[in-house]
Amino acid sequence: MKNSSAGGKKNNNAWNKVLLARKISRFRSLDIINYIFDSFIEFHGDRGIGDDKSIVGGIGLLNHQAVTIIGQQKGNTLSEMEYRRYGMTKPEGYRKSLRLMRQADKFRRPIICFIETPGAYPGVSAEENGQAEAIARNLYEMANYKVPIISVIVGEGGSGGALALGVANRVIMLENAIYSVVSPEGCASILLKDSKKAPEVAANLKITAGDMKNYGIIEEIISEEGDKKELFCRIKQSIERELLRCSQLDGNELKKERVEKYRNIGSDIIFSKI
């Protein structure tokens, strides 16, 4: 009975995190961007297909330092979420992000990404325009940039849609955010043939900030205690610390650190079983 109780608590905790991450009144990437940066100029379009409104990107100032900012945006009302496509990004959104990141690498600007998406947009139009290639291209190029990349997981970090902005020197995760290869509903549908069993599988997916930290996938968890201003100040301070740390490394060292980080994820678990 004790084991059953412990398992139930873990399941409840993981599912509660899912619900908190998805809360419609939760702060969004733009809220954080507008608070912590001294200024922000938004850029639009991928110079090919169009402008994906689920991605907000441009140049801002952080303590007078120019940085490139890219954020996935959900919205807080039904009309906003429809306009932003609930944070689900199409290929043109990832290509807009890539355009901004290439520019940042050229002009030696740090890249700050804010991740909040249930996953990449799954529609036919996205597949026709090369969804998988667009995500893969982001992963490939982000691994090779010689500028600091810091990614902050704000709420939902779903699948490849999130990873396309997550290949970073440091990944920071908010306390009630989640990061997963598939949604609990998707996992339950595949394995148990019933999406209503999502709360049961949530804990086994290891999607909470604590899980991510234990497995070495993220480096820092930011507490969500207090009001929004206190939280946003903690996010700003964390980004400032990472930028200061990264300023001690040259371009090749930044690239090497990023590549080795992702090569080593899971290695402790694998080798412990050999």
Short mmCIF file of the C-alpha atoms (twelve columns), coordinates in Angstrom:
data_MODEL
# 
_entry.id   MODEL 
# 
loop_
_atom_site.group_PDB 
_atom_site.id 
_atom_site.type_symbol 
_atom_site.label_atom_id 
_atom_site.label_alt_id 
_atom_site.label_comp_id 
_atom_site.label_asym_id 
_atom_site.label_seq_id 
_atom_site.Cartn_x 
_atom_site.Cartn_y 
_atom_site.Cartn_z 
_atom_site.pdbx_PDB_model_num 
ATOM 1   C CA . MET A 1   0.000  0.000  0.000   1 
ATOM 2   C CA . LYS A 2   2.845  2.392  0.770   1 
ATOM 3   C CA . ASN A 3   4.344  1.954  -2.674  1 
ATOM 4   C CA . SER A 4   0.947  2.532  -4.276  1 
ATOM 5   C CA . SER A 5   0.488  5.720  -2.263  1 
ATOM 6   C CA . ALA A 6   3.933  7.009  -3.218  1 
ATOM 7   C CA . GLY A 7   3.258  6.284  -6.877  1 
ATOM 8   C CA . GLY A 8   -0.051 8.110  -6.669  1 
ATOM 9   C CA . LYS A 9   1.591  11.189 -5.181  1 
ATOM 10  C CA . LYS A 10  4.184  11.251 -7.965  1 
ATOM 11  C CA . ASN A 11  1.456  10.949 -10.586 1 
ATOM 12  C CA . ASN A 12  -0.561 13.730 -8.983  1 
ATOM 13  C CA . ASN A 13  2.460  15.993 -8.703  1 
ATOM 14  C CA . ALA A 14  3.422  15.545 -12.363 1 
ATOM 15  C CA . TRP A 15  -0.131 16.047 -13.588 1 
ATOM 16  C CA . ASN A 16  -0.551 19.124 -11.386 1 
ATOM 17  C CA . LYS A 17  2.529  20.590 -13.059 1 
ATOM 18  C CA . VAL A 18  0.932  19.930 -16.454 1 
ATOM 19  C CA . LEU A 19  -2.210 21.782 -15.395 1 
ATOM 20  C CA . LEU A 20  -0.217 24.708 -13.998 1 
ATOM 21  C CA . ALA A 21  1.912  24.962 -17.138 1 
ATOM 22  C CA . ARG A 22  -1.242 25.075 -19.273 1 
ATOM 23  C CA . LYS A 23  -3.168 27.531 -17.085 1 
ATOM 24  C CA . ILE A 24  -4.783 30.115 -19.359 1 
ATOM 25  C CA . SER A 25  -3.971 33.001 -17.002 1 
ATOM 26  C CA . ARG A 26  -0.289 32.050 -16.808 1 
ATOM 27  C CA . PHE A 27  2.246  34.722 -17.780 1 
ATOM 28  C CA . ARG A 28  3.579  34.427 -21.321 1 
ATOM 29  C CA . SER A 29  6.865  34.978 -23.118 1 
ATOM 30  C CA . LEU A 30  5.938  38.540 -24.133 1 
ATOM 31  C CA . ASP A 31  5.180  39.433 -20.510 1 
ATOM 32  C CA . ILE A 32  8.709  38.396 -19.554 1 
ATOM 33  C CA . ILE A 33  10.316 40.051 -22.577 1 
ATOM 34  C CA . ASN A 34  8.571  43.379 -21.976 1 
ATOM 35  C CA . TYR A 35  9.594  43.368 -18.312 1 
ATOM 36  C CA . ILE A 36  13.221 42.277 -18.273 1 
ATOM 37  C CA . PHE A 37  14.599 43.919 -21.424 1 
ATOM 38  C CA . ASP A 38  15.263 47.647 -21.639 1 
ATOM 39  C CA . SER A 39  13.881 47.788 -25.176 1 
ATOM 40  C CA . PHE A 40  12.644 45.385 -27.828 1 
ATOM 41  C CA . ILE A 41  12.280 45.796 -31.584 1 
ATOM 42  C CA . GLU A 42  10.278 43.010 -33.197 1 
ATOM 43  C CA . PHE A 43  11.162 41.614 -36.625 1 
ATOM 44  C CA . HIS A 44  8.711  39.785 -38.864 1 
ATOM 45  C CA . GLY A 45  8.699  37.137 -41.548 1 
ATOM 46  C CA . ASP A 46  10.941 34.326 -42.778 1 
ATOM 47  C CA . ARG A 47  11.624 35.991 -46.167 1 
ATOM 48  C CA . GLY A 48  9.941  33.047 -47.824 1 
ATOM 49  C CA . ILE A 49  6.406  32.034 -46.837 1 
ATOM 50  C CA . GLY A 50  5.198  34.577 -44.302 1 
ATOM 51  C CA . ASP A 51  5.145  35.710 -40.693 1 
ATOM 52  C CA . ASP A 52  4.269  33.120 -38.051 1 
ATOM 53  C CA . LYS A 53  2.526  34.866 -35.158 1 
ATOM 54  C CA . SER A 54  3.354  32.057 -32.705 1 
ATOM 55  C CA . ILE A 55  6.969  33.285 -32.761 1 
ATOM 56  C CA . VAL A 56  7.927  36.724 -31.476 1 
ATOM 57  C CA . GLY A 57  11.500 37.673 -32.324 1 
ATOM 58  C CA . GLY A 58  13.790 40.652 -32.600 1 
ATOM 59  C CA . ILE A 59  16.589 42.620 -30.943 1 
ATOM 60  C CA . GLY A 60  16.552 43.969 -27.408 1 
ATOM 61  C CA . LEU A 61  18.809 45.518 -24.814 1 
ATOM 62  C CA . LEU A 62  19.698 43.890 -21.510 1 
ATOM 63  C CA . ASN A 63  21.684 46.311 -19.355 1 
ATOM 64  C CA . HIS A 64  22.749 48.122 -22.552 1 
ATOM 65  C CA . GLN A 65  23.930 44.874 -24.182 1 
ATOM 66  C CA . ALA A 66  22.312 44.012 -27.497 1 
ATOM 67  C CA . VAL A 67  20.787 40.528 -27.570 1 
ATOM 68  C CA . THR A 68  18.606 38.593 -29.993 1 
ATOM 69  C CA . ILE A 69  15.308 37.530 -28.418 1 
ATOM 70  C CA . ILE A 70  13.050 34.749 -29.696 1 
ATOM 71  C CA . GLY A 71  9.911  33.661 -27.878 1 
ATOM 72  C CA . GLN A 72  6.998  31.340 -28.483 1 
ATOM 73  C CA . GLN A 73  3.767  33.107 -27.605 1 
ATOM 74  C CA . LYS A 74  0.422  31.523 -26.678 1 
ATOM 75  C CA . GLY A 75  -1.826 34.357 -25.549 1 
ATOM 76  C CA . ASN A 76  -4.286 34.532 -22.644 1 
ATOM 77  C CA . THR A 77  -7.675 34.903 -24.335 1 
ATOM 78  C CA . LEU A 78  -9.376 32.756 -26.941 1 
ATOM 79  C CA . SER A 79  -8.877 35.378 -29.654 1 
ATOM 80  C CA . GLU A 80  -5.202 35.806 -28.745 1 
ATOM 81  C CA . MET A 81  -4.593 32.075 -28.678 1 
ATOM 82  C CA . GLU A 82  -6.267 31.636 -32.068 1 
ATOM 83  C CA . TYR A 83  -4.146 34.483 -33.445 1 
ATOM 84  C CA . ARG A 84  -0.980 32.886 -32.035 1 
ATOM 85  C CA . ARG A 85  -2.137 29.363 -32.976 1 
ATOM 86  C CA . TYR A 86  -1.902 28.327 -29.303 1 
ATOM 87  C CA . GLY A 87  1.885  28.605 -29.528 1 
ATOM 88  C CA . MET A 88  2.132  25.860 -32.162 1 
ATOM 89  C CA . THR A 89  4.768  26.922 -34.681 1 
ATOM 90  C CA . LYS A 90  4.769  26.348 -38.424 1 
ATOM 91  C CA . PRO A 91  7.920  25.996 -40.590 1 
ATOM 92  C CA . GLU A 92  7.896  29.725 -41.365 1 
ATOM 93  C CA . GLY A 93  8.122  30.412 -37.627 1 
ATOM 94  C CA . TYR A 94  11.198 28.225 -37.215 1 
ATOM 95  C CA . ARG A 95  12.731 29.799 -40.324 1 
ATOM 96  C CA . LYS A 96  12.032 33.265 -38.925 1 
ATOM 97  C CA . SER A 97  13.829 32.168 -35.756 1 
ATOM 98  C CA . LEU A 98  16.710 30.814 -37.815 1 
ATOM 99  C CA . ARG A 99  16.995 34.074 -39.738 1 
ATOM 100 C CA . LEU A 100 17.316 35.974 -36.471 1 
ATOM 101 C CA . MET A 101 19.819 33.492 -35.023 1 
ATOM 102 C CA . ARG A 102 22.020 33.643 -38.120 1 
ATOM 103 C CA . GLN A 103 22.011 37.409 -37.821 1 
ATOM 104 C CA . ALA A 104 22.915 37.151 -34.134 1 
ATOM 105 C CA . ASP A 105 25.827 34.844 -34.900 1 
ATOM 106 C CA . LYS A 106 27.072 37.189 -37.636 1 
ATOM 107 C CA . PHE A 107 27.038 40.246 -35.354 1 
ATOM 108 C CA . ARG A 108 28.108 38.348 -32.190 1 
ATOM 109 C CA . ARG A 109 24.915 38.920 -30.229 1 
ATOM 110 C CA . PRO A 110 23.829 36.452 -27.520 1 
ATOM 111 C CA . ILE A 111 20.596 34.578 -28.252 1 
ATOM 112 C CA . ILE A 112 17.855 34.354 -25.614 1 
ATOM 113 C CA . CYS A 113 14.969 31.946 -26.322 1 
ATOM 114 C CA . PHE A 114 11.691 31.634 -24.428 1 
ATOM 115 C CA . ILE A 115 10.001 28.276 -24.981 1 
ATOM 116 C CA . GLU A 116 6.258  27.781 -24.614 1 
ATOM 117 C CA . THR A 117 4.508  25.389 -26.973 1 
ATOM 118 C CA . PRO A 118 2.456  22.203 -26.754 1 
ATOM 119 C CA . GLY A 119 4.327  21.118 -29.874 1 
ATOM 120 C CA . ALA A 120 4.936  22.099 -33.479 1 
ATOM 121 C CA . TYR A 121 1.841  22.776 -35.582 1 
ATOM 122 C CA . PRO A 122 0.552  19.386 -36.825 1 
ATOM 123 C CA . GLY A 123 -1.508 20.555 -39.818 1 
ATOM 124 C CA . VAL A 124 -1.187 19.523 -43.452 1 
ATOM 125 C CA . SER A 125 0.080  22.966 -44.505 1 
ATOM 126 C CA . ALA A 126 3.013  22.664 -42.089 1 
ATOM 127 C CA . GLU A 127 3.989  19.276 -43.473 1 
ATOM 128 C CA . GLU A 128 3.705  20.559 -47.045 1 
ATOM 129 C CA . ASN A 129 6.088  23.404 -46.209 1 
ATOM 130 C CA . GLY A 130 8.716  21.190 -44.586 1 
ATOM 131 C CA . GLN A 131 8.004  21.096 -40.857 1 
ATOM 132 C CA . ALA A 132 10.486 18.323 -40.028 1 
ATOM 133 C CA . GLU A 133 13.259 19.894 -42.121 1 
ATOM 134 C CA . ALA A 134 12.725 23.310 -40.531 1 
ATOM 135 C CA . ILE A 135 13.046 21.879 -37.008 1 
ATOM 136 C CA . ALA A 136 16.058 19.751 -37.957 1 
ATOM 137 C CA . ARG A 137 17.767 22.761 -39.566 1 
ATOM 138 C CA . ASN A 138 17.361 24.744 -36.344 1 
ATOM 139 C CA . LEU A 139 18.904 21.919 -34.300 1 
ATOM 140 C CA . TYR A 140 21.849 21.612 -36.682 1 
ATOM 141 C CA . GLU A 141 22.626 25.305 -36.909 1 
ATOM 142 C CA . MET A 142 22.110 26.087 -33.218 1 
ATOM 143 C CA . ALA A 143 24.686 23.441 -32.355 1 
ATOM 144 C CA . ASN A 144 27.274 25.289 -34.433 1 
ATOM 145 C CA . TYR A 145 26.811 28.939 -33.472 1 
ATOM 146 C CA . LYS A 146 29.682 30.678 -31.708 1 
ATOM 147 C CA . VAL A 147 27.585 32.980 -29.540 1 
ATOM 148 C CA . PRO A 148 25.946 32.221 -26.177 1 
ATOM 149 C CA . ILE A 149 22.492 30.647 -26.363 1 
ATOM 150 C CA . ILE A 150 20.249 30.628 -23.295 1 
ATOM 151 C CA . SER A 151 16.812 29.012 -23.397 1 
ATOM 152 C CA . VAL A 152 14.110 29.515 -20.782 1 
ATOM 153 C CA . ILE A 153 11.178 27.075 -20.619 1 
ATOM 154 C CA . VAL A 154 8.252  29.239 -19.549 1 
ATOM 155 C CA . GLY A 155 5.330  26.803 -19.537 1 
ATOM 156 C CA . GLU A 156 4.836  23.864 -21.870 1 
ATOM 157 C CA . GLY A 157 7.925  22.609 -23.671 1 
ATOM 158 C CA . GLY A 158 6.450  20.113 -26.068 1 
ATOM 159 C CA . SER A 159 8.399  17.751 -28.307 1 
ATOM 160 C CA . GLY A 160 10.419 18.943 -31.317 1 
ATOM 161 C CA . GLY A 161 8.417  22.151 -31.315 1 
ATOM 162 C CA . ALA A 162 10.233 23.155 -28.140 1 
ATOM 163 C CA . LEU A 163 13.588 21.544 -28.920 1 
ATOM 164 C CA . ALA A 164 13.873 23.683 -32.060 1 
ATOM 165 C CA . LEU A 165 14.637 26.592 -29.701 1 
ATOM 166 C CA . GLY A 166 16.249 24.503 -26.974 1 
ATOM 167 C CA . VAL A 167 19.754 23.666 -28.195 1 
ATOM 168 C CA . ALA A 168 21.457 26.029 -25.767 1 
ATOM 169 C CA . ASN A 169 24.531 26.425 -23.606 1 
ATOM 170 C CA . ARG A 170 22.201 26.676 -20.636 1 
ATOM 171 C CA . VAL A 171 18.560 25.682 -20.327 1 
ATOM 172 C CA . ILE A 172 16.619 27.295 -17.501 1 
ATOM 173 C CA . MET A 173 13.211 25.989 -16.486 1 
ATOM 174 C CA . LEU A 174 10.518 27.589 -14.381 1 
ATOM 175 C CA . GLU A 175 9.339  25.586 -11.386 1 
ATOM 176 C CA . ASN A 176 5.901  24.763 -12.798 1 
ATOM 177 C CA . ALA A 177 6.939  24.296 -16.417 1 
ATOM 178 C CA . ILE A 178 7.110  20.934 -18.198 1 
ATOM 179 C CA . TYR A 179 9.418  19.567 -20.923 1 
ATOM 180 C CA . SER A 180 8.472  16.403 -22.757 1 
ATOM 181 C CA . VAL A 181 8.959  14.317 -25.876 1 
ATOM 182 C CA . VAL A 182 5.192  13.857 -26.128 1 
ATOM 183 C CA . SER A 183 2.163  15.169 -24.250 1 
ATOM 184 C CA . PRO A 184 0.695  12.949 -21.512 1 
ATOM 185 C CA . GLU A 185 -2.468 12.652 -23.608 1 
ATOM 186 C CA . GLY A 186 -0.456 11.578 -26.652 1 
ATOM 187 C CA . CYS A 187 1.493  9.021  -24.630 1 
ATOM 188 C CA . ALA A 188 -1.674 7.611  -23.063 1 
ATOM 189 C CA . SER A 189 -3.299 7.339  -26.494 1 
ATOM 190 C CA . ILE A 190 -0.325 5.468  -27.938 1 
ATOM 191 C CA . LEU A 191 0.441  3.135  -25.033 1 
ATOM 192 C CA . LEU A 192 -2.908 2.732  -23.293 1 
ATOM 193 C CA . LYS A 193 -5.277 3.534  -26.171 1 
ATOM 194 C CA . ASP A 194 -7.039 6.058  -23.939 1 
ATOM 195 C CA . SER A 195 -6.079 9.749  -23.724 1 
ATOM 196 C CA . LYS A 196 -8.112 10.088 -20.513 1 
ATOM 197 C CA . LYS A 197 -5.404 8.137  -18.722 1 
ATOM 198 C CA . ALA A 198 -2.952 11.006 -19.209 1 
ATOM 199 C CA . PRO A 199 -2.692 11.722 -15.444 1 
ATOM 200 C CA . GLU A 200 -1.524 8.128  -14.918 1 
ATOM 201 C CA . VAL A 201 1.359  8.346  -17.385 1 
ATOM 202 C CA . ALA A 202 2.467  11.913 -16.603 1 
ATOM 203 C CA . ALA A 203 4.910  10.860 -13.868 1 
ATOM 204 C CA . ASN A 204 6.459  8.108  -16.005 1 
ATOM 205 C CA . LEU A 205 7.251  10.640 -18.732 1 
ATOM 206 C CA . LYS A 206 9.586  12.505 -16.314 1 
ATOM 207 C CA . ILE A 207 8.460  15.914 -17.523 1 
ATOM 208 C CA . THR A 208 8.808  18.142 -14.446 1 
ATOM 209 C CA . ALA A 209 11.588 20.619 -13.805 1 
ATOM 210 C CA . GLY A 210 12.934 18.383 -11.044 1 
ATOM 211 C CA . ASP A 211 13.096 15.426 -13.426 1 
ATOM 212 C CA . MET A 212 14.859 17.497 -16.076 1 
ATOM 213 C CA . LYS A 213 17.436 18.721 -13.558 1 
ATOM 214 C CA . ASN A 214 18.091 15.201 -12.274 1 
ATOM 215 C CA . TYR A 215 18.780 13.932 -15.787 1 
ATOM 216 C CA . GLY A 216 21.059 16.847 -16.661 1 
ATOM 217 C CA . ILE A 217 18.794 18.156 -19.412 1 
ATOM 218 C CA . ILE A 218 18.466 21.574 -17.771 1 
ATOM 219 C CA . GLU A 219 20.866 23.470 -15.541 1 
ATOM 220 C CA . GLU A 220 18.610 25.599 -13.341 1 
ATOM 221 C CA . ILE A 221 15.113 25.695 -11.874 1 
ATOM 222 C CA . ILE A 222 13.616 29.079 -11.060 1 
ATOM 223 C CA . SER A 223 11.155 29.271 -8.181  1 
ATOM 224 C CA . GLU A 224 7.739  30.726 -8.953  1 
ATOM 225 C CA . GLU A 225 7.107  31.930 -5.416  1 
ATOM 226 C CA . GLY A 226 5.925  35.507 -5.013  1 
ATOM 227 C CA . ASP A 227 4.340  37.785 -7.599  1 
ATOM 228 C CA . LYS A 228 5.157  38.128 -11.293 1 
ATOM 229 C CA . LYS A 229 7.614  40.974 -10.786 1 
ATOM 230 C CA . GLU A 230 9.649  38.922 -8.321  1 
ATOM 231 C CA . LEU A 231 9.644  35.975 -10.724 1 
ATOM 232 C CA . PHE A 232 10.636 38.102 -13.702 1 
ATOM 233 C CA . CYS A 233 13.482 39.609 -11.660 1 
ATOM 234 C CA . ARG A 234 14.754 36.098 -10.894 1 
ATOM 235 C CA . ILE A 235 14.614 35.212 -14.599 1 
ATOM 236 C CA . LYS A 236 16.539 38.374 -15.457 1 
ATOM 237 C CA . GLN A 237 19.177 37.689 -12.822 1 
ATOM 238 C CA . SER A 238 19.605 34.129 -14.064 1 
ATOM 239 C CA . ILE A 239 20.084 35.285 -17.666 1 
ATOM 240 C CA . GLU A 240 22.554 37.937 -16.516 1 
ATOM 241 C CA . ARG A 241 24.605 35.343 -14.627 1 
ATOM 242 C CA . GLU A 242 24.735 33.054 -17.647 1 
ATOM 243 C CA . LEU A 243 25.720 35.865 -19.998 1 
ATOM 244 C CA . LEU A 244 28.515 36.841 -17.619 1 
ATOM 245 C CA . ARG A 245 29.711 33.233 -17.464 1 
ATOM 246 C CA . CYS A 246 29.552 32.849 -21.235 1 
ATOM 247 C CA . SER A 247 31.483 36.094 -21.726 1 
ATOM 248 C CA . GLN A 248 34.541 34.266 -20.336 1 
ATOM 249 C CA . LEU A 249 34.421 31.768 -23.237 1 
ATOM 250 C CA . ASP A 250 35.388 32.321 -26.866 1 
ATOM 251 C CA . GLY A 251 33.256 31.233 -29.794 1 
ATOM 252 C CA . ASN A 252 34.829 27.808 -30.204 1 
ATOM 253 C CA . GLU A 253 34.501 27.101 -26.488 1 
ATOM 254 C CA . LEU A 254 30.813 28.061 -26.540 1 
ATOM 255 C CA . LYS A 255 30.177 25.755 -29.484 1 
ATOM 256 C CA . LYS A 256 32.109 22.902 -27.853 1 
ATOM 257 C CA . GLU A 257 30.276 23.317 -24.550 1 
ATOM 258 C CA . ARG A 258 26.895 23.170 -26.311 1 
ATOM 259 C CA . VAL A 259 27.758 20.101 -28.387 1 
ATOM 260 C CA . GLU A 260 29.208 18.198 -25.430 1 
ATOM 261 C CA . LYS A 261 26.178 19.034 -23.269 1 
ATOM 262 C CA . TYR A 262 23.834 17.262 -25.665 1 
ATOM 263 C CA . ARG A 263 26.191 14.400 -26.398 1 
ATOM 264 C CA . ASN A 264 26.431 13.628 -22.692 1 
ATOM 265 C CA . ILE A 265 22.722 13.737 -21.831 1 
ATOM 266 C CA . GLY A 266 21.734 10.301 -20.576 1 
ATOM 267 C CA . SER A 267 25.277 8.931  -20.617 1 
ATOM 268 C CA . ASP A 268 25.347 8.439  -16.836 1 
ATOM 269 C CA . ILE A 269 22.198 6.326  -17.021 1 
ATOM 270 C CA . ILE A 270 23.447 4.262  -19.957 1 
ATOM 271 C CA . PHE A 271 26.879 3.534  -18.522 1 
ATOM 272 C CA . SER A 272 25.488 2.735  -15.067 1 
ATOM 273 C CA . LYS A 273 23.589 -0.172 -16.639 1 
ATOM 274 C CA . ILE A 274 26.554 -1.641 -18.532 1 
# 
